[in-house]
Amino acid sequence: MTRMTARLSLRVAAAAAPLLLLPWAAGPARAHGAPTDPVSRVYACSPEGGAARTAACRAAITANGAAFTAWDNLRVAGVGGRDRQVIPDGRLCSGNLPAYRGLDLARRDWPTTRLSPGGRLTLTYASTIAHTGTFRLYLTKQGYDPSKPLTWSDLPERPFAEVTDPPLRGGAYRMSATLPADRTGHHVLYTIWQNTSTPDTYYSCSDVVFPERGKATGTKGTAERATSAPARTPAPAQGSPAAQVPPARGPATGGAAPAARGGAGRAGSTTADGAPVAQATRGGSGPSAPMLAGGATAVLLLTGGAALFLRLRRPRHR
């Protein structure tokens, strides 16, 4: 009887071990995503993004009333390509979702990524479960003023790049495109990801900086990797237009599954207008890595427990 019980315990452990490697077995699963390079506002200001202590992120979190723990869940259902009809002006970065309204603050000191005009952009869009769909990339027109709310008129009618069904590798989609050659100063890279495997559309704003004409920058066409820095530009005074976001219009759609993680930035450089330069995501890393590590740990614990159970149940011979 003892041997039968021991064998049964081992069979249960062997059957359960593979299940522990599934994302949901190691904590809240991330089923969605957001750009991490060039870093999006929602990711930069999340606990993992490393810029949550900057003035812009603090103001955004205050406007939200909560931290951006669900940075990968900024999605709106049922848009179906009618982005300009569904998402109102001034609400582009939040997708008109009240839980993300702080992202619409009109400020010059959002964490930014340096780019080169006319260079090659490699967009890293973190995700953990593959979805089919099309990514459309827009860059604000020359003359864009970051101290004013982002509107559809700030963006060209057509994206400068469009990518359909890229592969999900290493916890992220990676897409390459040639940047417009005429941009200088502070701009917003606006990414729309319209799913075809779900009814959802994802929206994100990544603040980027191009050098002024005649000034050099980092590696041509790529984001310059630097760490996030404490803001050196004071937040707008209470009650000023840049410190206020009018209430979102219309009912909220899309969930906000909690997905808290830890993270911290290190002191680094700033752009000419005082905006901190944010940490770029390094290749091969993705939010799925901690979950897999947690699953592997659980497998070791369960297997060790089964072995101990077998040893205790084994009859002693005198």
C-alpha positions as CSV (number, residue, x, y, z in Angstrom):
1,M,0.0,0.0,0.0
2,T,2.9,2.3,0.9
3,R,4.6,1.7,-2.4
4,M,1.4,2.3,-4.4
5,T,0.9,5.6,-2.6
6,A,4.4,6.7,-3.3
7,R,4.1,5.7,-7.0
8,L,0.8,7.7,-7.2
9,S,2.5,10.8,-5.7
10,L,5.3,10.7,-8.2
11,R,2.8,10.4,-11.1
12,V,0.9,13.4,-9.8
13,A,4.1,15.4,-9.5
14,A,5.2,14.5,-13.0
15,A,1.8,15.4,-14.5
16,A,1.7,18.7,-12.6
17,A,5.2,19.9,-13.3
18,P,4.7,20.9,-16.9
19,L,1.6,22.9,-15.9
20,L,3.7,25.1,-13.6
21,L,5.6,26.4,-16.6
22,L,2.4,28.0,-17.9
23,P,2.3,31.8,-17.4
24,W,-0.8,31.8,-15.2
25,A,0.8,29.3,-12.8
26,A,3.6,31.8,-11.8
27,G,1.5,34.9,-11.3
28,P,-0.7,37.4,-13.2
29,A,-0.2,36.7,-16.9
30,R,0.5,39.5,-19.4
31,A,-1.6,38.9,-22.4
32,H,-1.1,42.2,-24.2
33,G,1.7,44.7,-24.6
34,A,3.2,48.2,-25.1
35,P,6.3,49.7,-26.7
36,T,9.4,49.5,-24.6
37,D,11.9,50.9,-27.2
38,P,11.3,53.7,-28.0
39,V,9.9,53.7,-24.5
40,S,6.2,54.5,-24.3
41,R,4.8,56.8,-21.6
42,V,2.8,54.0,-20.0
43,Y,5.8,51.7,-19.7
44,A,8.3,54.4,-18.6
45,C,6.0,55.5,-15.8
46,S,5.3,51.9,-14.6
47,P,7.0,50.3,-11.7
48,E,9.2,48.4,-14.2
49,G,10.0,51.3,-16.5
50,G,12.4,53.1,-14.2
51,A,11.1,56.6,-14.7
52,A,8.2,56.6,-12.2
53,R,9.9,59.2,-10.0
54,T,10.3,61.8,-12.7
55,A,8.2,64.9,-12.5
56,A,6.1,63.9,-15.6
57,C,5.4,60.4,-14.3
58,R,4.6,61.6,-10.8
59,A,2.1,64.0,-12.3
60,A,0.6,61.3,-14.5
61,I,0.2,58.9,-11.6
62,T,-1.4,61.7,-9.5
63,A,-3.9,62.4,-12.4
64,N,-4.7,58.7,-12.6
65,G,-5.0,58.2,-8.8
66,A,-3.0,55.0,-9.2
67,A,0.3,53.6,-10.5
68,F,0.6,52.2,-14.1
69,T,1.0,48.6,-13.0
70,A,-1.2,47.4,-15.9
71,W,1.1,49.1,-18.5
72,D,0.4,46.4,-21.0
73,N,-3.4,46.7,-21.0
74,L,-4.2,50.0,-22.6
75,R,-6.7,48.7,-25.1
76,V,-10.1,49.7,-26.5
77,A,-12.6,47.1,-27.8
78,G,-14.6,47.4,-31.0
79,V,-12.8,50.3,-32.7
80,G,-12.4,48.4,-35.9
81,G,-10.1,50.9,-37.6
82,R,-12.3,53.9,-36.7
83,D,-9.6,55.4,-34.5
84,R,-10.2,59.1,-35.4
85,Q,-13.9,58.7,-34.8
86,V,-13.7,56.8,-31.5
87,I,-10.7,58.4,-29.8
88,P,-11.3,62.1,-29.2
89,D,-8.6,64.8,-29.6
90,G,-6.5,65.2,-26.4
91,R,-7.1,61.6,-25.5
92,L,-4.9,59.8,-27.9
93,C,-2.3,58.6,-25.4
94,S,-4.8,57.2,-23.0
95,G,-7.2,55.8,-25.6
96,N,-9.9,57.8,-23.8
97,L,-9.6,55.3,-20.8
98,P,-10.0,57.0,-17.4
99,A,-7.5,54.6,-15.9
100,Y,-4.8,56.0,-18.1
101,R,-5.8,59.7,-18.3
102,G,-2.5,60.9,-16.9
103,L,-0.8,59.9,-20.1
104,D,-2.6,62.8,-21.9
105,L,-0.9,65.5,-19.8
106,A,0.7,68.1,-22.2
107,R,4.3,68.4,-20.9
108,R,7.8,68.8,-22.4
109,D,9.5,66.6,-19.8
110,W,8.2,63.1,-20.6
111,P,11.0,60.5,-20.7
112,T,12.3,60.4,-24.2
113,T,14.3,58.3,-26.6
114,R,16.8,59.9,-29.0
115,L,16.5,59.1,-32.7
116,S,18.1,60.3,-35.9
117,P,16.0,61.8,-38.8
118,G,15.9,59.5,-41.8
119,G,17.5,56.7,-39.8
120,R,16.4,53.2,-39.2
121,L,14.0,52.6,-36.3
122,T,13.7,49.3,-34.6
123,L,10.5,49.3,-32.5
124,T,10.4,46.8,-29.6
125,Y,6.8,46.1,-28.5
126,A,6.8,43.9,-25.4
127,S,4.1,41.1,-25.2
128,T,3.7,37.6,-23.9
129,I,0.9,36.0,-25.9
130,A,1.0,36.3,-29.7
131,H,-1.9,38.1,-31.4
132,T,-2.4,38.6,-35.1
133,G,-3.0,42.2,-36.3
134,T,-1.4,45.3,-37.8
135,F,0.9,47.9,-36.3
136,R,0.6,51.4,-37.7
137,L,3.3,53.9,-36.8
138,Y,2.8,57.6,-36.9
139,L,5.2,60.5,-36.1
140,T,3.9,63.9,-35.2
141,K,4.3,66.6,-38.0
142,Q,7.2,69.0,-37.9
143,G,6.2,71.9,-35.7
144,Y,4.5,69.7,-33.1
145,D,4.2,71.5,-29.7
146,P,4.5,69.1,-26.8
147,S,3.1,71.7,-24.4
148,K,-0.3,71.3,-26.1
149,P,-2.6,68.2,-26.0
150,L,-2.0,65.7,-28.8
151,T,-4.6,65.8,-31.4
152,W,-5.3,63.9,-34.6
153,S,-4.3,67.0,-36.7
154,D,-0.8,66.7,-35.2
155,L,-0.4,63.3,-37.0
156,P,-0.2,62.7,-40.7
157,E,-3.2,61.0,-42.3
158,R,-1.1,58.0,-43.2
159,P,1.4,56.1,-41.1
160,F,5.1,56.1,-42.1
161,A,5.2,52.4,-41.4
162,E,2.7,49.5,-41.3
163,V,3.6,46.0,-40.2
164,T,1.2,43.0,-40.2
165,D,1.6,39.9,-38.1
166,P,5.2,40.2,-37.1
167,P,6.5,37.2,-35.1
168,L,6.6,37.2,-31.3
169,R,10.2,36.4,-30.2
170,G,11.8,36.7,-26.8
171,G,8.7,38.3,-25.3
172,A,8.4,41.1,-27.9
173,Y,7.6,42.0,-31.4
174,R,10.4,43.8,-33.2
175,M,9.7,45.9,-36.3
176,S,12.1,48.0,-38.5
177,A,11.2,51.1,-40.5
178,T,12.8,54.2,-42.0
179,L,12.1,57.3,-40.0
180,P,11.0,60.6,-41.8
181,A,14.0,62.7,-42.6
182,D,12.6,66.1,-41.9
183,R,11.9,66.0,-38.1
184,T,13.8,68.0,-35.5
185,G,13.1,68.5,-31.8
186,H,10.6,66.8,-29.6
187,H,8.0,64.5,-31.2
188,V,5.6,61.7,-30.4
189,L,5.8,58.3,-32.0
190,Y,2.2,57.1,-32.0
191,T,1.6,53.4,-32.3
192,I,-1.7,51.8,-33.0
193,W,-1.9,48.0,-32.9
194,Q,-5.2,46.7,-34.3
195,N,-5.7,43.1,-33.4
196,T,-7.5,40.6,-35.7
197,S,-7.4,37.7,-33.2
198,T,-9.2,39.9,-30.7
199,P,-11.6,42.9,-31.0
200,D,-9.1,45.1,-29.3
201,T,-7.0,48.0,-30.5
202,Y,-3.9,49.2,-28.4
203,Y,-2.7,52.8,-28.3
204,S,0.6,54.2,-27.1
205,C,2.7,57.4,-27.1
206,S,6.5,57.3,-27.1
207,D,8.2,60.6,-26.8
208,V,11.3,60.9,-29.0
209,V,13.8,63.6,-29.7
210,F,15.6,64.4,-33.0
211,P,18.6,66.7,-33.1
212,E,18.3,70.2,-34.4
213,R,19.7,70.6,-37.9
214,G,23.5,70.6,-38.0
215,K,23.8,68.9,-34.5
216,A,25.0,65.4,-34.2
217,T,23.3,62.6,-32.2
218,G,24.0,59.0,-31.3
219,T,24.1,56.0,-33.6
220,K,22.2,57.0,-36.8
221,G,18.7,55.6,-37.0
222,T,18.7,53.8,-33.6
223,A,17.5,54.7,-30.1
224,E,20.4,55.9,-28.0
225,R,20.6,53.7,-25.0
226,A,20.8,55.7,-21.8
227,T,19.2,55.4,-18.4
228,S,16.3,57.3,-17.0
229,A,17.1,60.4,-14.9
230,P,15.4,62.4,-12.3
231,A,13.5,65.2,-14.0
232,R,15.3,68.5,-14.1
233,T,12.3,70.5,-15.3
234,P,9.8,71.4,-12.6
235,A,6.2,70.2,-12.9
236,P,3.7,72.8,-14.1
237,A,2.0,74.9,-11.4
238,Q,-1.2,73.5,-10.0
239,G,-4.1,74.8,-12.1
240,S,-2.1,75.5,-15.2
241,P,-3.3,74.0,-18.5
242,A,-0.3,71.6,-18.7
243,A,-1.2,70.2,-15.3
244,Q,-4.8,69.4,-16.0
245,V,-6.6,66.7,-18.0
246,P,-10.3,67.2,-18.6
247,P,-12.4,64.1,-17.6
248,A,-12.5,61.4,-20.3
249,R,-15.6,61.3,-22.5
250,G,-17.6,58.2,-23.0
251,P,-17.6,54.9,-21.1
252,A,-14.4,53.1,-20.4
253,T,-13.6,50.0,-22.3
254,G,-11.0,47.4,-21.9
255,G,-9.8,45.9,-18.6
256,A,-6.9,46.7,-16.4
257,A,-5.5,43.5,-15.0
258,P,-3.0,44.2,-12.2
259,A,0.5,43.2,-13.0
260,A,2.8,44.9,-10.5
261,R,6.5,44.4,-10.8
262,G,9.6,46.1,-9.3
263,G,12.1,48.3,-11.1
264,A,14.4,51.2,-10.7
265,G,16.3,53.6,-12.9
266,R,19.8,55.0,-12.6
267,A,20.9,58.6,-13.0
268,G,21.6,59.5,-16.6
269,S,21.3,62.3,-19.2
270,T,18.6,64.6,-20.3
271,T,17.6,66.2,-23.6
272,A,18.0,69.8,-24.6
273,D,14.6,70.7,-23.1
274,G,15.2,68.9,-19.8
275,A,13.3,65.7,-20.6
276,P,15.0,62.6,-19.1
277,V,16.3,60.0,-21.6
278,A,14.7,56.7,-20.8
279,Q,16.1,53.2,-20.6
280,A,15.9,51.2,-23.8
281,T,14.8,47.6,-23.6
282,R,17.7,45.3,-24.3
283,G,17.2,42.6,-26.9
284,G,16.1,39.1,-25.8
285,S,14.4,40.3,-22.6
286,G,10.7,40.4,-22.0
287,P,8.1,40.4,-19.3
288,S,7.7,36.7,-19.6
289,A,11.1,35.9,-18.1
290,P,10.1,36.4,-14.4
291,M,7.1,34.2,-14.9
292,L,9.1,31.4,-16.4
293,A,11.6,31.7,-13.6
294,G,8.8,31.4,-11.1
295,G,7.4,28.4,-12.8
296,A,10.7,26.7,-12.8
297,T,11.1,27.3,-9.1
298,A,7.7,25.8,-8.4
299,V,8.6,22.7,-10.4
300,L,11.7,22.2,-8.3
301,L,9.7,22.6,-5.1
302,L,7.1,20.2,-6.1
303,T,9.6,17.6,-7.4
304,G,11.6,17.9,-4.2
305,G,8.4,17.5,-2.1
306,A,7.4,14.3,-4.0
307,A,10.9,12.9,-3.4
308,L,10.7,13.6,0.3
309,F,7.2,12.1,0.4
310,L,8.5,8.9,-1.2
311,R,11.4,8.7,1.2
312,L,9.2,9.1,4.3
313,R,6.8,6.5,3.0
314,R,9.4,3.9,2.2
315,P,9.3,1.0,4.7
316,R,12.2,0.6,7.0
317,H,14.0,-2.7,7.2
318,R,15.4,-3.8,10.5
